[in-house]
Amino acid sequence: MPQDRISGADADRYGSETARLIAKAIGAISISETSNEFELDNSKITIRCARKNTQNLGAPYKLLERVSAVIAALEQENGDYKLYEITPAKFKEKMRPTGSTGPSAGRVGLVSKSLFINEGKFIREVKLNTEEKNKIWRMAFRCGNQGQSLWEECKKYNVAAITYSPLEKFDLTNHKYNEPVELWSKLSSSSQKSSLRHVAYDMKNGDTIYVKEGPKIICKGTVLGKPDRAYVFDQSFRIVDHNGTPWPHQVPVAWEASFEPVGVLLGAEQNAVLELNGERLSKLQKALSNNGAVGVENKIARICWNDHGWQRPSGRDGKSKNKDAYEFKVGYGHEEWLLDTEKLVDGYHYGYLQPIGKAWDKYQGQTFNISLYSINDDSRQRWWIGTIRNAEVVSPEESKEVLEYYKKKGWLQEMIDQIKNINGDERDFGKNAPFAFTNIKFKPADWELLDPPQRISNKDKSVSSTYYVLLNKVKNPDLELPFGDDPTFTPGHTIRDEKGIAYYGQRKSEIDRFHYKMQNNSYKQLVDMYGHDNVSTERQIGIGAAVDISVKDGDGEIFYEFKTSNSIKACIREALSQLLEYSYYPDTERAKKLIIVSQNPITKDAKNYLIKIREHFKIPVYYKQYNVDKNCLEEDEY
């Protein structure tokens, strides 16, 4: 049956897309957007693709005059492709006209795929990965082979730039490949066309660019901009070469300041922009590894909310309120034990990351630097936790071996008991553990964690998604000023439930309802004394770090910390360390007075102890008693 326009369009799309994937797998460079024409080992080739049930392959007559080899990519039953090569002369000898009545009529010849199998040269078998991944590029910024380098200008403006006459002042933002045709046709070579196309159309957010300077790779950067097309046209012409020619075709890039140059030649020197894959990419990675600059990718992953430092489950506070969410259904998240490094296997701690689990097959065997953030669903605030370096994605087989080790050591039962303690569904944990107990491992020495975590600014957009997916990391997010450094005092009070049990800080401690009763009544009393706008409760420092009550008093603040132990000595011991951290950590001074509050009467020893601290260490710490009968703070201060 003659091929109609619709089926012909589908075939063209399949042939073009598959040929590019094949070319990438064998290290060929595209030199045309319309004819499946590539360059391989300094020779021009064409790649013709056939599905497993297709019997014929076609090629344009004119194309056969330009190439030195025709490669057939023949789909197999398992989805892989076998590659065979014949000469253009052999193709023309055996070809017959196409029976199409469409655009290919009279200009395309057909041959049977058996010609390639029986008379062609078998090259190799290729397994295609059709998933869209970020690309890796090598790019040079010279005017010609030995001309001026524009690298310093590109680094200064955080861009990768290119230009060619007569398109040096033509904005390609609203144009497609090869448009306008009359200008693209005037470019002097196929390498100019492919290099400009890569910058203007192919580069996307998250791609990597390695900078070529002579026989060295001197820098590395991550492409910013839109996820589908990063291209921008610089209308201000900030970058101009010594000939007065502007370089306005650009993509924004975050360049790495600490990159160590490495000597390596990857071939195709005539290409200003070259996509790296296959042997070229392997050669670069080996050179980086030998130079001590192993190309470990930087990623960002969201983890579940946790109030216990991700060492054990912390309950439903801060967890997702979405009834379809896993943690809502079972009462805990995947990463509750992520930083419980007391449990080591051969020096490694094993953990689970949901963003890895969603694409486990894709990431197995890879190593990443993974920065972590979490969202408190109660407040919708995002918190930056830090980075685990050299996190290795393990296989399901290794996960099962680690599970058996946890069983043997009694650690698995400990985790199940911890789930029970927060009223989680331990049955689901036991059911899923054999299949996905862990998916990463790392050494405790390789983590760099903030202590405490810091809140991410609401204005920051570097974390581009709140879903549990593995994101490419471009930069650290903008963090809000640490507690006490923000000159804006935020008053307010949340009435505490005096009948419940509190979960306080990163360490779970059962605080009886009397603590909340003291805090609620003292807040009212202090508002009467200082005014509503000058009193705040639970002023947050970081995850699990907040002052019970803070009072704005003239040119400074007063911090109050409440304790309920029956021993005044124990109350001072517990409160003093917290107040010192709240006021002075890491190297500042946030409060002019620190006050410890409990229901216990002051003792002579306690009074003398506080005086000694004030006089000898110059720490302004005092004590006030809470009057249980009157439900208020006593006036006296010790």
C-alpha positions in Angstrom: 0.0 0.0 0.0 1.4 3.4 -0.9 2.6 5.4 2.1 0.3 8.4 2.8 1.2 11.7 4.3 0.2 10.8 7.9 2.0 7.5 8.1 5.0 9.0 6.3 5.2 11.8 8.9 5.1 9.2 11.7 7.9 7.2 9.9 10.0 10.3 9.5 9.6 11.2 13.2 10.6 7.7 14.3 13.6 7.6 11.9 14.8 11.0 13.0 14.5 10.5 16.7 15.9 6.9 16.7 18.8 7.9 14.4 19.8 10.6 16.9 19.7 8.1 19.8 21.8 5.6 17.8 24.3 8.4 16.9 24.6 9.4 20.5 25.3 5.8 21.5 28.2 5.4 19.0 29.6 8.9 19.4 28.5 10.4 16.1 27.9 14.1 15.7 24.8 15.5 14.0 25.5 17.8 11.1 22.0 18.2 9.8 18.6 18.6 11.3 16.7 17.2 8.3 18.6 14.3 6.7 19.9 12.0 9.5 23.4 13.0 8.5 26.2 12.6 11.0 30.0 12.8 11.3 31.8 9.8 12.8 35.6 9.6 12.9 35.9 12.5 10.5 33.7 10.8 7.9 30.1 11.6 7.0 27.6 8.9 7.5 23.8 8.5 7.4 21.9 6.3 9.8 18.7 4.6 8.5 16.4 3.0 11.1 13.9 0.1 10.7 11.4 -1.3 13.2 11.4 -5.0 13.7 8.5 -5.6 11.2 9.8 -3.2 8.6 11.4 -4.9 5.6 12.8 -1.9 3.7 15.0 1.1 4.3 15.1 4.3 2.3 17.6 7.0 1.7 17.4 10.2 -0.5 19.4 10.1 -3.7 21.2 13.3 -3.0 22.2 12.2 0.5 23.9 9.1 -0.9 26.2 11.4 -2.9 27.4 13.2 0.3 28.2 10.3 2.7 30.8 7.6 2.8 28.8 5.0 4.6 25.2 4.0 5.2 24.4 2.4 8.6 21.2 0.5 9.1 19.9 0.3 12.7 17.6 -2.8 12.8 15.3 -3.2 15.8 15.3 -6.6 17.5 12.6 -8.5 19.4 14.1 -7.3 22.7 14.0 -3.6 21.6 17.8 -3.4 21.0 19.2 -2.4 17.6 21.8 -4.2 15.5 23.9 -1.9 13.3 25.2 -2.9 9.9 27.2 -0.8 7.4 27.3 -0.8 3.6 28.8 1.6 1.1 26.6 4.2 -0.7 27.6 2.5 -4.0 26.2 -0.9 -2.7 23.0 0.9 -1.7 22.6 2.5 -5.1 23.3 -0.7 -6.9 20.5 -2.6 -5.1 18.0 0.2 -4.6 14.6 0.7 -6.3 12.3 3.7 -6.4 9.9 4.2 -3.5 6.2 3.6 -4.1 5.2 6.7 -2.1 2.9 9.3 -3.6 4.0 11.8 -1.0 7.0 14.2 -0.8 9.6 11.4 -1.1 8.3 10.3 -4.5 11.0 10.5 -7.1 13.8 11.4 -4.7 14.2 8.4 -2.3 15.5 4.9 -3.1 14.6 1.7 -1.2 16.6 -1.5 -0.4 15.7 -4.6 1.6 17.1 -4.7 5.1 18.3 -8.2 4.2 21.0 -6.5 2.0 22.6 -5.1 5.2 22.3 -8.4 7.1 23.7 -10.6 4.2 26.2 -8.3 2.5 26.9 -5.6 5.1 29.4 -5.3 7.9 28.1 -5.9 11.4 29.2 -3.1 13.7 27.7 -3.6 17.1 24.4 -4.0 19.0 23.0 -1.0 20.8 20.6 -0.8 23.8 18.8 2.6 23.6 17.9 4.5 26.7 14.9 6.6 25.6 14.5 8.5 28.9 15.2 12.2 28.6 18.3 13.0 30.5 20.4 16.1 30.9 23.2 16.4 28.3 26.9 17.0 28.7 28.6 19.4 26.4 32.2 20.5 25.6 32.4 24.1 24.5 35.2 26.4 23.3 35.0 30.3 23.4 37.7 31.3 20.9 37.5 33.3 17.7 38.6 30.6 15.3 41.3 28.0 16.2 44.0 30.3 17.5 42.1 33.6 18.0 41.0 35.6 21.0 39.4 33.7 23.9 36.1 35.1 25.3 36.1 32.8 28.3 36.8 35.4 30.9 33.9 37.5 29.6 31.6 34.4 29.7 32.7 33.6 33.2 32.1 37.2 34.3 28.5 37.3 33.0 27.7 33.7 34.0 26.9 32.6 30.4 28.1 30.4 27.6 28.2 32.5 24.4 28.6 31.9 20.6 28.3 33.8 17.4 28.6 33.4 13.6 28.1 35.7 10.7 25.6 36.6 9.3 23.5 35.6 12.4 25.6 37.7 14.8 22.8 40.2 15.5 19.8 38.0 14.7 17.6 36.9 17.6 16.6 33.2 17.3 14.2 33.2 20.2 11.1 33.0 18.0 12.6 30.9 15.2 12.8 27.2 14.5 15.8 25.2 13.3 17.4 26.6 10.1 15.2 29.7 10.1 15.5 32.1 8.4 16.7 29.8 5.7 18.6 32.4 3.8 20.8 33.4 6.8 21.5 29.8 8.0 22.5 28.8 4.5 25.3 31.4 4.6 27.1 29.8 7.5 30.4 28.6 6.3 30.4 25.0 7.6 28.3 22.2 9.0 30.2 22.5 12.3 29.1 26.1 12.6 25.5 25.2 12.0 25.5 22.4 14.6 27.3 24.4 17.2 24.9 27.3 16.9 21.9 25.0 16.9 23.1 23.3 20.1 23.2 26.7 22.0 20.1 28.1 20.4 17.8 25.1 20.6 19.3 22.0 22.3 20.7 23.2 25.6 18.3 22.9 28.6 18.2 23.6 32.3 20.4 21.2 34.2 22.8 20.3 31.3 26.5 20.4 32.0 29.1 22.4 30.0 32.9 21.6 30.2 35.0 24.5 28.9 37.7 23.7 26.4 40.9 25.9 26.3 43.5 24.4 24.0 44.4 20.9 25.1 42.7 21.3 28.5 39.3 21.3 30.1 39.5 24.4 32.4 36.0 24.7 34.0 32.6 23.1 34.4 29.2 24.7 34.7 25.5 23.9 35.0 23.0 25.4 32.4 20.3 27.5 34.0 17.2 28.9 32.3 14.1 27.2 31.0 13.8 23.4 31.2 12.8 23.0 27.5 15.2 25.6 26.0 17.7 27.7 27.9 18.6 30.1 25.0 18.6 33.9 25.6 19.6 36.6 23.1 21.7 39.4 24.7 20.3 42.5 23.1 22.8 44.7 25.0 25.7 43.0 23.3 27.8 42.8 26.5 30.4 40.4 25.0 32.2 41.6 21.9 35.4 40.1 20.3 38.4 42.1 19.1 36.9 42.3 15.6 33.9 44.2 17.0 31.6 41.2 16.5 29.0 40.6 19.3 28.4 37.2 20.9 24.8 37.5 21.8 23.6 33.9 21.4 23.9 32.6 25.0 22.6 30.3 27.7 22.9 31.3 31.4 25.4 29.1 33.4 26.5 28.6 37.0 30.2 28.2 36.6 32.1 26.2 39.3 34.8 28.4 40.9 36.8 25.5 42.4 37.2 23.4 39.2 40.7 22.1 38.7 41.8 22.1 35.0 42.6 18.7 33.4 44.5 17.9 30.2 42.5 15.9 27.8 41.7 16.0 24.0 38.4 14.6 22.9 38.6 15.0 19.1 36.3 16.9 16.8 38.3 20.1 17.5 36.6 22.0 14.7 33.3 21.9 16.7 32.9 24.9 19.1 30.1 23.0 20.8 30.2 19.2 21.0 27.8 16.9 22.8 29.7 14.3 24.9 28.6 10.7 25.0 30.0 7.3 24.3 33.8 7.0 24.2 34.4 10.8 24.4 32.4 11.0 27.6 34.2 8.0 29.1 37.6 9.5 28.2 36.7 12.8 29.9 35.4 11.0 33.0 38.5 8.9 33.3 40.7 12.1 32.9 38.7 13.8 35.7 39.0 10.8 37.9 42.8 10.6 37.4 43.0 14.3 38.2 41.1 13.8 41.5 38.1 15.7 40.1 35.6 12.8 39.8 32.5 14.1 38.2 30.0 13.2 40.9 26.7 14.9 40.1 25.1 17.2 42.7 21.5 16.5 43.4 18.7 17.7 45.7 16.2 15.4 47.4 13.2 16.2 49.6 12.9 14.0 52.7 10.0 13.6 55.1 9.6 15.9 58.1 11.2 14.7 61.4 11.6 16.3 64.8 14.2 13.8 66.0 17.1 14.6 63.7 16.1 11.8 61.3 17.3 9.2 63.7 13.9 7.6 64.6 10.2 8.3 63.7 8.8 11.5 65.3 5.1 11.1 64.7 2.6 13.0 62.6 3.5 16.5 63.5 4.7 18.4 60.4 3.9 15.4 58.1 1.8 15.6 55.0 -2.0 16.2 55.4 -2.7 14.7 52.0 -4.9 11.7 52.6 -3.3 9.9 49.6 0.2 10.4 50.9 2.1 7.4 52.2 3.2 9.1 55.4 -0.4 10.2 56.1 -1.7 6.6 55.7 1.0 4.9 57.8 2.1 7.6 60.2 5.8 7.8 59.2 8.0 8.5 56.2 10.7 6.7 54.3 13.6 8.7 55.7 12.9 8.7 59.4 16.1 6.7 60.1 18.3 8.4 57.4 20.8 9.8 59.8 20.8 7.0 62.4 24.4 6.3 62.0 24.8 4.1 65.1 23.8 1.3 62.7 26.8 0.7 60.4 27.5 -2.2 58.1 31.2 -2.4 57.0 31.6 1.3 57.8 28.6 2.3 55.8 25.2 3.6 56.9 22.3 2.4 54.8 19.2 4.6 54.3 16.2 5.1 52.1 15.4 8.1 49.9 12.0 8.2 48.3 13.3 10.3 45.3 15.8 7.5 44.6 13.1 4.8 45.0 10.9 6.4 42.4 13.5 5.6 39.7 15.6 2.9 41.3 16.4 1.1 38.1 17.7 4.4 36.6 20.0 5.3 39.4 21.5 1.9 40.5 25.3 1.9 40.7 25.6 5.7 40.5 27.1 8.0 43.1 25.7 11.4 44.0 26.3 14.3 46.3 22.7 14.7 47.6 21.6 17.9 49.4 18.6 17.4 51.6 15.6 19.6 52.4 12.3 19.0 54.2 8.9 20.7 54.4 6.9 21.2 57.6 3.4 20.7 56.4 2.0 22.4 59.4 3.7 25.7 58.6 4.6 25.0 54.9 8.1 26.2 55.6 11.0 24.6 53.8 14.2 23.7 55.7 17.7 23.1 54.4 19.3 20.2 56.2 22.7 19.8 54.5 24.5 17.4 52.1 25.4 13.8 52.0 28.5 13.4 49.8 29.3 10.3 47.8 26.0 8.6 48.4 26.0 5.3 46.5 22.8 3.9 45.1 22.7 0.2 46.0 21.1 -2.7 44.2 17.9 -4.6 45.4 20.2 -7.6 46.1 22.4 -5.5 48.4 19.3 -4.1 50.1 18.1 -7.6 50.9 21.5 -8.6 52.4 21.4 -5.5 54.6 17.9 -6.3 55.7 19.0 -9.8 56.9 21.9 -8.2 58.8 19.5 -5.8 60.5 17.3 -8.8 61.5 20.3 -10.6 62.9 21.4 -7.6 64.9 17.9 -6.9 66.3 17.9 -3.5 64.6 14.9 -4.3 62.4 12.8 -5.1 65.5 14.0 -1.9 67.1 12.7 0.1 64.1 9.4 -1.7 64.3 9.0 -0.9 68.0 9.8 2.8 67.2 7.0 2.8 64.7 4.6 1.4 67.3 5.7 4.1 69.8 4.3 6.8 67.5 1.2 4.8 66.6 2.4 4.1 63.1 1.4 1.1 60.9 4.3 -1.3 61.5 2.5 -3.9 59.4 3.1 -1.9 56.2 6.8 -1.5 57.1 7.2 -5.3 57.5 5.4 -5.9 54.3 7.5 -3.5 52.2 10.9 -4.1 53.8 12.0 -7.2 51.8 11.5 -5.2 48.5 12.8 -1.8 49.4 14.5 -1.7 52.7 17.3 0.6 51.7 18.5 2.2 48.4 21.6 4.3 49.3 24.7 3.9 51.5 27.2 6.4 52.7 29.9 6.9 55.3 29.1 9.2 58.2 32.3 11.2 57.5 30.8 12.2 54.2 27.9 14.3 55.5 27.9 18.0 55.9 24.8 18.9 57.9 23.6 22.3 59.3 23.2 22.4 63.0 20.5 23.3 63.3 18.9 23.2 59.8 18.0 26.6 58.4 14.8 27.9 56.9 14.9 28.4 53.1 13.8 31.9 52.0 10.3 32.0 50.5 11.8 34.1 47.7 14.3 31.4 46.8 13.5 29.4 43.6 16.6 27.1 43.4 14.5 24.2 44.7 12.3 23.9 41.7 9.9 21.3 43.0 8.3 20.2 46.2 7.7 16.6 45.0 9.8 13.6 46.0 12.0 13.6 42.9 15.7 13.8 42.5 16.5 17.3 41.3 19.7 18.7 39.7 21.5 21.1 42.1 22.5 24.4 40.7 23.4 26.2 43.9 22.6 26.3 47.6 19.3 28.0 48.3 19.1 31.4 49.9 18.6 30.9 53.7 16.8 33.2 56.0 18.9 35.0 58.6 19.6 33.0 61.7 17.4 33.6 64.7 18.1 36.9 66.5 19.9 38.4 63.5 16.6 39.6 62.0 15.9 43.1 63.4 12.1 42.5 63.0 10.6 41.3 66.2 7.5 39.2 65.6 5.1 39.1 68.5 2.4 36.5 69.1 1.3 33.5 71.1 -0.2 30.1 70.3 -2.4 28.8 73.1 -0.9 25.5 74.3 -3.1 22.5 75.1 -2.7 22.1 78.8 -4.2 18.6 78.8 -1.9 16.9 76.3 1.7 15.7 76.0 4.2 17.8 74.1 6.9 16.8 71.7 9.7 19.2 72.3 12.6 19.9 70.1 14.6 17.2 68.2 14.5 15.0 71.3 11.1 13.6 72.3 10.4 14.5 75.9 7.1 14.1 77.7 6.4 17.5 79.1 3.5 17.5 81.5 0.6 19.9 81.0 1.9 22.1 83.8 4.7 23.4 81.5 2.1 24.7 79.1 0.0 26.1 81.9 3.0 28.1 83.1 3.8 29.3 79.6 0.2 30.4 78.9 -0.3 32.3 82.1 3.2 33.9 82.1 2.6 35.1 78.5 -0.6 37.0 79.7 1.3 38.5 82.6 4.2 39.7 80.5 1.8 41.2 77.9 0.3 43.2 80.7 3.7 44.4 81.7 5.4 45.0 78.3 2.5 45.2 75.8 1.2 42.8 73.2 3.7 43.9 70.5 6.7 43.1 72.7 6.1 39.5 73.8 6.5 36.3 71.6 6.3 32.6 72.4 8.1 29.8 70.7 10.4 32.0 68.6 12.0 29.6 66.2 15.7 29.3 65.7 15.8 26.1 63.7 14.2 22.7 63.7 13.6 21.8 67.3 15.1 25.0 68.7 12.8 27.8 70.1 12.7 30.1 73.1 9.7 29.5 75.4 9.0 33.3 75.7 11.0 36.2 74.3 10.3 39.8 75.5 11.4 42.9 73.7 12.7 45.3 76.4 14.2 48.6 75.3 17.4 47.9 73.3 17.4 44.2 73.8 15.5 41.0 74.5 14.8 38.8 77.6 14.6 35.0 77.1 12.5 32.9 79.4 12.9 29.1 79.6 10.4 27.1 81.7 11.2 23.8 83.4 9.0 21.5 85.6 11.4 19.2 87.4 10.9 18.9 91.1 14.6 19.8 91.6 15.7 23.4 91.1 19.2 22.2 90.4 17.9 20.0 87.6 15.8 22.9 86.2 18.9 25.2 86.1 21.0 22.4 84.5 18.4 21.8 81.8 17.5 25.4 81.0 21.0 26.9 81.2 22.4 25.0 78.2 19.4 25.8 76.1 19.5 29.5 76.9 23.2 29.7 76.2 22.6 28.2 72.8 19.6 30.4 72.0 21.5 33.6 72.9 25.1 32.9 71.9 25.4 30.1 69.3 27.5 30.2 67.2 29.2 33.5 67.9 26.6 36.2 68.6 24.7 37.8 71.5 20.9 37.8 71.0 19.5 38.4 74.6 20.5 40.9 77.3 19.0 38.7 80.0 18.3 35.0 80.5 15.7 33.9 82.9 15.0 30.3 84.2 11.5 29.7 85.5 10.2 26.7 87.5 7.7 26.1 90.3 10.5 25.4 92.8 11.4 28.0 95.5 15.0 29.3 95.2 17.6 27.7 97.5 20.7 29.3 99.0 23.0 27.1 96.8 21.1 27.8 93.6 21.2 31.5 94.4 24.9 31.5 95.0 25.5 29.4 91.9 23.7 32.0 89.7 25.6 34.9 91.3 28.9 33.1 90.6 28.0 32.6 87.0 27.0 36.2 86.5 30.1 37.6 88.3 32.8 35.2 87.0 31.6 34.4 83.5 29.6 37.6 82.9 26.5 35.6 81.8 23.3 37.5 82.6 21.3 34.5 83.9 18.6 34.8 86.5 15.9 32.7 88.2 12.2 33.4 88.8 9.7 31.2 90.6 6.3 30.4 89.2 3.6 30.7 91.9 1.4 27.7 91.6 -1.3 29.1 93.9 -1.6 32.4 92.0 -0.7 31.0 88.6 1.8 33.8 87.8 5.4 34.7 87.9 6.8 36.0 91.2 8.2 39.5 91.1 11.5 38.6 92.8 14.4 37.7 90.5 17.5 35.9 91.7 
